[in-house]
Amino acid sequence: MQGAKNLTQGPITRQLFNLALPIMGTSFIQMAYSLTDMAWVGRLGSESVAAIGAVGILTWMTNSISLITKVGSEVSVGQSIGARDEQSARTFASHNLTLALVISLFWGLLLFSLAHPIIGLYKLDAAISAQAVNYLRIVSSAFPFIFLAYAFTGIYNGAGMSKIPFYATGCGLIFNMILDPLFIFVFRWGVEGAAWATWVSQGLVCLLLVYQMKVKNRLFGGFSFFTRLKGIYTLRIVKLGLPVALLNTFFAIINLLLGRTASTYGGHIGLMALTAGGQMEAIAWNTSQGFSTGLSAFVAQNYAARENKRVVSAYHTTLKMTAVFGLFCTILFVFFGNALFSLFVPEPEAYAAGGLFLRIDGYSMMFMMLEITMQGLFYGTGRTVPPAVISITFNTLRIPLAIGLAAMGLGIEGVWWAISISSILKGIVIFIWFRFLQKRILI
């Protein structure tokens, strides 16, 4: 199949690494956008970090919604390739891109219009809220770039060509790193400068991916980016991607509510610790997500080709790799959390609060790695509902657990323990669920 890679033959470990490392690198680069903004804005003070942190949860929600077409692309295109059906791969690719554009326009307009009441949920000081509203409105106008880039990335991942999105997002990150200090300090745009740097960089990434697919590498012999949506393809994409998007969107909503709880018990320092600490937690999350997405693309092709022994072997190999990194992250967060946090927010009160979050959260790293790896296995077989059920159930548990533990006298630490305990439970339950289904799925 023109341009795509066949993953149903060849050395499994090498193919997993070739898939996972660029995806992981792409995830790290996307994470680095937020970390770069936070590192520079951190020099303006913890209040400014709290402002972009409040919007960061909404950006997370946006990225979660974009998974409808990213996961839809990875699985639908991957399975089409595995079944040797190039016409279906082209049609699914066009539908995913069209859906991405439609959803991005609607979501961007909604957040732009409702910026004030949404930011008002945090009950921050007026000056911090004003910064957050301006930041949100600028970033929301870049949503079409973000959604389309995610859809392009899903198409390339499904085709086994994950290096291309990695290079494109890498260029965007370099651009963002140059523009951040220029816009924030030289032009004196402050928090808004960080937003404009992200806007320009995301636009560049989207343009690079358009160029790659339209001119440089005409995947599947070329296809129309946008098309009139047909029910059979649209419903298949939504069926594949919506559970994953709902899972992650709900997770973001829970964190928005946790952000309000953290603000109640810890003020803007508590909100800053949650949002900035969450960005640092993404070191572990994005690593496991890279391997999970690589596993999903690998499983999609091999499952469609009925190469179940290769599926099981890939699953075991991925578990071993993510377990090693999970142990590393546990050690990093538990023993070196303060030092890590101080690199981004140098205020003593801020990095002491953030270090406490990382230490408690660090105990759950191995289980978080397990959960996300198992998600990739479920997604590759087209079963996206079980991970969504597990994640929604235990993420919902975080709110009453956080309020209860905080009211019992733990204060802000109770919020952090609620996050850690629920992550541990998710990893255990999803592993048990798959073990029950394994013989039926992989017969």
C-alpha positions as CSV (number, residue, x, y, z in Angstrom):
1,M,0.0,0.0,0.0
2,Q,1.6,3.2,-1.2
3,G,3.5,5.1,1.5
4,A,2.3,3.0,4.4
5,K,4.3,0.4,6.4
6,N,3.4,-3.2,6.9
7,L,3.6,-4.1,10.6
8,T,2.3,-7.7,10.2
9,Q,5.8,-9.0,9.4
10,G,9.3,-8.4,10.8
11,P,10.9,-8.0,14.2
12,I,8.3,-7.0,16.8
13,T,10.6,-5.1,19.3
14,R,12.2,-3.0,16.6
15,Q,8.9,-2.2,15.0
16,L,7.5,-1.1,18.4
17,F,10.5,1.1,19.1
18,N,10.3,2.6,15.6
19,L,6.7,3.4,16.1
20,A,6.7,4.4,19.8
21,L,9.9,6.6,20.0
22,P,8.7,9.2,17.4
23,I,5.2,9.2,18.9
24,M,6.7,9.6,22.4
25,G,8.9,12.3,21.1
26,T,5.9,14.1,19.5
27,S,4.1,13.8,22.8
28,F,7.1,15.3,24.7
29,I,7.3,18.1,22.2
30,Q,3.6,18.9,22.7
31,M,4.1,18.8,26.4
32,A,7.2,21.0,26.0
33,Y,5.0,23.8,24.6
34,S,3.3,24.1,28.0
35,L,6.5,23.6,29.9
36,T,8.2,26.3,27.9
37,D,5.4,28.7,28.5
38,M,5.4,27.9,32.2
39,A,9.2,28.2,32.5
40,W,9.2,31.7,31.0
41,V,5.9,32.8,32.6
42,G,7.3,31.5,35.9
43,R,9.7,34.4,35.9
44,L,6.7,36.7,36.0
45,G,5.5,35.1,39.3
46,S,3.3,32.3,40.6
47,E,0.1,34.3,39.9
48,S,0.9,34.3,36.2
49,V,1.6,30.6,36.3
50,A,-1.8,30.1,38.0
51,A,-3.4,32.0,35.1
52,I,-2.0,29.9,32.3
53,G,-2.5,26.8,34.5
54,A,-6.2,27.6,34.7
55,V,-6.3,27.7,30.9
56,G,-4.0,24.7,30.7
57,I,-6.8,22.4,32.0
58,L,-9.1,23.8,29.2
59,T,-6.3,23.2,26.7
60,W,-6.1,19.6,28.0
61,M,-9.9,19.3,27.4
62,T,-9.4,20.6,23.9
63,N,-6.6,18.0,23.2
64,S,-8.9,15.4,24.6
65,I,-11.8,16.3,22.3
66,S,-9.4,16.2,19.3
67,L,-8.7,12.5,20.1
68,I,-12.0,11.7,18.4
69,T,-10.3,12.1,15.0
70,K,-6.7,11.2,16.2
71,V,-7.7,7.8,17.6
72,G,-10.3,7.5,14.8
73,S,-7.5,8.0,12.3
74,E,-5.1,5.6,13.9
75,V,-7.5,2.7,14.2
76,S,-9.6,3.1,11.0
77,V,-6.6,3.9,8.8
78,G,-4.4,1.2,10.5
79,Q,-7.1,-1.5,10.2
80,S,-7.7,-0.5,6.5
81,I,-4.0,-1.0,5.8
82,G,-3.9,-4.3,7.7
83,A,-6.9,-5.4,5.5
84,R,-5.1,-4.2,2.3
85,D,-7.9,-1.8,1.5
86,E,-6.3,1.4,0.2
87,Q,-9.6,3.0,-0.8
88,S,-11.0,2.7,2.7
89,A,-7.8,4.2,4.1
90,R,-8.1,7.2,1.8
91,T,-11.8,7.7,2.6
92,F,-11.3,7.4,6.4
93,A,-8.4,9.9,6.2
94,S,-10.6,12.5,4.4
95,H,-13.4,12.0,6.9
96,N,-11.2,12.4,9.9
97,L,-9.7,15.6,8.7
98,T,-13.2,17.0,7.8
99,L,-14.6,16.1,11.2
100,A,-11.5,17.7,12.9
101,L,-12.1,21.0,11.2
102,V,-15.9,21.1,12.0
103,I,-15.4,20.2,15.7
104,S,-12.5,22.7,16.1
105,L,-14.5,25.6,14.8
106,F,-17.5,24.8,17.1
107,W,-15.3,24.2,20.2
108,G,-13.1,27.3,19.6
109,L,-16.1,29.6,19.2
110,L,-17.7,28.2,22.4
111,L,-14.6,28.8,24.6
112,F,-14.0,32.2,23.1
113,S,-17.5,33.3,23.8
114,L,-17.7,31.8,27.3
115,A,-14.2,32.7,28.5
116,H,-15.3,34.9,31.4
117,P,-17.8,32.5,33.1
118,I,-15.5,29.5,32.6
119,I,-12.5,31.1,34.2
120,G,-14.8,32.4,36.9
121,L,-15.2,28.8,38.1
122,Y,-11.8,29.0,39.8
123,K,-12.7,32.0,41.9
124,L,-9.3,33.6,41.4
125,D,-8.4,37.2,42.0
126,A,-9.6,39.6,39.4
127,A,-6.1,40.3,38.0
128,I,-5.3,36.6,37.6
129,S,-8.7,35.9,36.0
130,A,-8.2,38.8,33.5
131,Q,-4.9,37.3,32.4
132,A,-6.4,33.8,32.0
133,V,-9.4,35.1,29.9
134,N,-7.1,36.9,27.5
135,Y,-4.8,33.8,27.2
136,L,-7.8,31.5,26.6
137,R,-9.3,33.7,23.9
138,I,-6.0,33.9,21.9
139,V,-5.3,30.1,22.2
140,S,-8.9,29.2,21.3
141,S,-8.6,30.9,17.9
142,A,-5.8,28.4,17.1
143,F,-7.9,25.3,17.7
144,P,-8.3,24.5,14.0
145,F,-4.5,24.2,13.7
146,I,-4.4,21.9,16.8
147,F,-7.3,19.7,15.7
148,L,-6.1,19.2,12.2
149,A,-2.5,18.5,13.4
150,Y,-3.9,15.8,15.7
151,A,-5.8,14.2,12.8
152,F,-2.8,14.3,10.5
153,T,-0.7,12.7,13.3
154,G,-3.3,9.9,13.6
155,I,-3.2,9.2,9.9
156,Y,0.6,9.0,9.9
157,N,0.6,6.8,13.0
158,G,-2.0,4.5,11.6
159,A,0.2,4.2,8.5
160,G,3.3,3.3,10.6
161,M,5.0,6.6,9.7
162,S,5.2,8.3,13.1
163,K,8.5,10.1,12.4
164,I,6.8,12.7,10.2
165,P,4.6,14.2,13.0
166,F,7.6,14.1,15.2
167,Y,9.7,16.3,12.9
168,A,6.8,18.7,12.3
169,T,6.1,19.2,16.0
170,G,9.8,19.5,16.7
171,C,10.0,22.4,14.3
172,G,7.0,24.0,16.0
173,L,8.6,23.6,19.5
174,I,11.9,25.3,18.3
175,F,9.8,28.1,17.0
176,N,7.9,28.4,20.2
177,M,11.1,28.4,22.3
178,I,12.3,31.3,20.3
179,L,9.1,33.3,20.3
180,D,8.3,32.9,24.0
181,P,11.0,35.1,25.5
182,L,10.7,37.5,22.5
183,F,6.9,38.0,22.9
184,I,6.8,37.8,26.8
185,F,9.8,40.0,27.7
186,V,11.1,41.9,24.6
187,F,7.7,42.9,23.3
188,R,6.4,43.1,26.9
189,W,3.2,41.2,26.1
190,G,3.4,39.1,29.3
191,V,1.1,36.1,29.6
192,E,-0.6,37.1,26.2
193,G,2.9,36.8,24.6
194,A,3.0,33.1,25.6
195,A,-0.4,32.6,24.0
196,W,0.6,34.2,20.7
197,A,3.9,32.2,20.6
198,T,1.8,29.0,20.9
199,W,-0.7,30.3,18.3
200,V,2.1,30.9,15.7
201,S,3.9,27.7,16.5
202,Q,0.8,25.5,16.2
203,G,0.0,27.2,12.9
204,L,3.5,26.3,11.6
205,V,3.1,22.6,12.6
206,C,-0.2,22.4,10.8
207,L,1.3,23.9,7.6
208,L,4.2,21.6,7.7
209,L,2.0,18.5,8.0
210,V,-0.2,19.8,5.1
211,Y,3.0,20.2,3.0
212,Q,4.2,16.8,3.9
213,M,1.0,15.0,3.0
214,K,0.0,17.1,0.0
215,V,3.4,17.7,-1.7
216,K,6.3,15.8,-0.1
217,N,4.7,12.4,0.6
218,R,1.4,11.8,-1.1
219,L,0.1,9.0,1.2
220,F,-2.1,6.3,-0.4
221,G,-1.5,7.9,-3.7
222,G,-3.1,11.2,-2.6
223,F,-6.6,12.0,-1.4
224,S,-8.8,15.0,-0.8
225,F,-8.3,16.5,2.7
226,F,-12.0,17.5,3.0
227,T,-15.0,15.7,1.8
228,R,-18.8,15.5,2.2
229,L,-19.3,13.3,5.3
230,K,-21.0,10.0,4.8
231,G,-22.8,8.3,7.7
232,I,-21.1,4.9,7.5
233,Y,-17.6,6.3,7.8
234,T,-18.4,9.1,10.2
235,L,-20.2,6.7,12.6
236,R,-17.2,4.3,12.5
237,I,-14.8,7.1,13.4
238,V,-17.0,8.4,16.2
239,K,-17.5,4.9,17.5
240,L,-13.7,4.4,17.7
241,G,-12.7,7.9,18.9
242,L,-15.6,9.2,21.0
243,P,-15.1,6.8,24.0
244,V,-11.4,7.8,24.2
245,A,-12.3,11.5,23.8
246,L,-15.0,11.3,26.4
247,L,-12.5,9.5,28.7
248,N,-9.9,12.2,28.4
249,T,-12.4,15.1,28.3
250,F,-14.1,13.8,31.5
251,F,-10.6,13.5,33.0
252,A,-10.0,17.2,32.2
253,I,-13.4,18.2,33.7
254,I,-12.5,16.3,36.9
255,N,-9.2,18.2,37.0
256,L,-11.1,21.5,36.5
257,L,-13.2,20.6,39.6
258,L,-10.0,19.5,41.4
259,G,-8.5,22.8,40.5
260,R,-11.3,24.6,42.2
261,T,-10.9,22.4,45.3
262,A,-7.2,23.0,45.3
263,S,-7.8,26.7,45.0
264,T,-10.3,26.5,47.9
265,Y,-7.7,24.8,50.2
266,G,-4.5,26.3,48.9
267,G,-5.3,29.6,47.1
268,H,-3.5,30.3,43.8
269,I,-0.5,28.4,45.1
270,G,-2.7,25.2,45.4
271,L,-4.0,25.7,41.8
272,M,-0.5,26.4,40.6
273,A,0.8,23.2,42.2
274,L,-1.9,21.1,40.6
275,T,-1.6,22.5,37.1
276,A,2.1,23.0,36.9
277,G,2.7,19.6,38.7
278,G,0.3,18.0,36.2
279,Q,2.5,19.3,33.4
280,M,5.5,17.7,35.0
281,E,3.6,14.5,35.6
282,A,3.2,14.5,31.8
283,I,6.9,13.3,31.6
284,A,5.6,9.9,32.7
285,W,2.2,10.2,31.0
286,N,3.6,11.1,27.6
287,T,6.2,8.3,27.7
288,S,3.6,5.7,28.4
289,Q,1.2,7.3,25.9
290,G,3.9,7.1,23.2
291,F,4.3,3.3,23.8
292,S,0.6,2.9,24.1
293,T,-0.1,4.6,20.8
294,G,2.6,2.6,19.1
295,L,1.1,-0.6,20.5
296,S,-2.3,0.5,19.3
297,A,-1.1,1.0,15.7
298,F,0.8,-2.3,15.8
299,V,-2.1,-4.2,17.2
300,A,-4.6,-2.6,14.8
301,Q,-2.8,-4.0,11.8
302,N,-1.9,-7.4,13.3
303,Y,-5.3,-7.9,14.8
304,A,-7.0,-7.2,11.4
305,A,-4.5,-9.6,9.8
306,R,-5.3,-12.3,12.5
307,E,-1.6,-12.3,13.7
308,N,-2.6,-12.7,17.4
309,K,0.7,-14.2,18.5
310,R,2.4,-11.0,17.4
311,V,-0.2,-9.0,19.3
312,V,0.5,-10.9,22.6
313,S,4.2,-10.6,22.1
314,A,4.0,-6.8,21.5
315,Y,1.8,-6.4,24.5
316,H,4.4,-8.2,26.8
317,T,7.3,-6.2,25.3
318,T,5.5,-2.9,25.8
319,L,4.6,-3.7,29.5
320,K,8.3,-4.4,30.3
321,M,9.5,-1.1,28.7
322,T,6.9,1.0,30.4
323,A,7.5,-0.6,33.8
324,V,11.2,0.4,33.7
325,F,10.3,4.0,33.0
326,G,7.5,4.0,35.6
327,L,10.1,3.1,38.2
328,F,12.4,5.9,37.1
329,C,9.6,8.4,37.4
330,T,8.6,7.2,40.8
331,I,12.2,7.8,42.0
332,L,12.4,11.2,40.3
333,F,9.1,12.5,41.7
334,V,9.4,11.1,45.3
335,F,13.0,12.0,46.0
336,F,13.7,15.0,43.7
337,G,10.2,16.6,43.3
338,N,11.2,20.0,44.9
339,A,14.3,20.3,42.8
340,L,12.4,19.5,39.6
341,F,9.6,22.0,40.4
342,S,12.1,24.8,41.2
343,L,13.5,24.6,37.6
344,F,10.1,26.0,36.4
345,V,8.8,28.1,39.3
346,P,11.7,29.4,41.4
347,E,9.6,30.9,44.3
348,P,10.4,28.8,47.5
349,E,6.7,28.6,48.5
350,A,5.7,27.6,45.1
351,Y,8.2,24.8,44.6
352,A,7.7,23.5,48.1
353,A,4.0,23.1,47.4
354,G,4.7,21.6,43.9
355,G,7.3,19.2,45.3
356,L,4.7,17.8,47.8
357,F,2.3,17.2,44.9
358,L,4.9,15.3,42.9
359,R,6.0,13.2,45.9
360,I,2.5,11.9,46.6
361,D,1.7,11.5,42.9
362,G,4.9,9.7,42.4
363,Y,3.7,6.6,44.2
364,S,1.2,6.0,41.5
365,M,3.5,6.2,38.5
366,M,3.9,2.4,37.9
367,F,0.1,2.0,37.9
368,M,-0.5,4.9,35.6
369,M,2.0,3.4,33.1
370,L,0.1,0.1,33.4
371,E,-3.3,1.7,32.7
372,I,-2.2,3.7,29.6
373,T,-0.3,0.7,28.1
374,M,-3.4,-1.5,28.5
375,Q,-5.5,1.3,26.8
376,G,-3.3,0.9,23.7
377,L,-4.0,-2.8,23.6
378,F,-7.8,-2.3,23.9
379,Y,-7.8,0.5,21.3
380,G,-5.9,-1.6,18.7
381,T,-8.5,-4.3,18.9
382,G,-11.3,-1.7,18.4
383,R,-12.5,-2.0,22.0
384,T,-12.4,1.6,23.2
385,V,-15.3,1.3,25.8
386,P,-13.6,-0.7,28.7
387,P,-10.8,1.9,29.2
388,A,-13.4,4.7,29.1
389,V,-15.6,3.0,31.7
390,I,-12.6,2.4,34.1
391,S,-11.2,5.9,33.7
392,I,-14.5,7.7,34.1
393,T,-15.4,5.7,37.2
394,F,-12.2,6.2,39.1
395,N,-11.7,9.8,37.9
396,T,-15.1,10.6,39.2
397,L,-14.1,9.1,42.6
398,R,-11.4,11.8,42.9
399,I,-13.8,14.6,43.7
400,P,-15.6,13.1,46.7
401,L,-12.3,11.4,47.8
402,A,-10.5,14.8,47.6
403,I,-13.2,16.7,49.5
404,G,-13.4,13.9,52.1
405,L,-9.7,13.6,52.8
406,A,-9.3,17.4,52.8
407,A,-12.1,17.8,55.3
408,M,-10.6,15.1,57.5
409,G,-7.7,17.4,58.2
410,L,-5.3,16.6,55.4
411,G,-6.1,19.9,53.6
412,I,-4.4,20.2,50.2
413,E,-2.6,16.9,50.7
414,G,-5.9,15.2,50.7
415,V,-6.4,16.4,47.1
416,W,-3.1,15.0,46.1
417,W,-3.8,11.6,47.8
418,A,-7.1,11.4,46.0
419,I,-5.3,11.7,42.6
420,S,-2.7,9.1,43.6
421,I,-5.1,6.5,45.0
422,S,-7.4,6.7,42.0
423,S,-4.5,6.2,39.6
424,I,-3.4,3.1,41.4
425,L,-6.9,1.7,41.3
426,K,-7.3,2.4,37.5
427,G,-4.1,0.4,36.7
428,I,-5.1,-2.6,38.8
429,V,-8.7,-2.8,37.4
430,I,-7.9,-2.4,33.7
431,F,-5.2,-5.1,34.0
432,I,-7.7,-7.5,35.6
433,W,-10.4,-6.6,33.0
434,F,-8.1,-7.5,30.1
435,R,-7.0,-10.8,31.7
436,F,-10.7,-11.8,31.8
437,L,-11.2,-10.9,28.1
438,Q,-7.9,-12.1,26.7
439,K,-8.9,-15.6,25.5
440,R,-12.0,-14.2,23.9
441,I,-10.2,-11.3,22.2
442,L,-7.1,-13.1,21.0
443,I,-8.3,-16.6,20.1
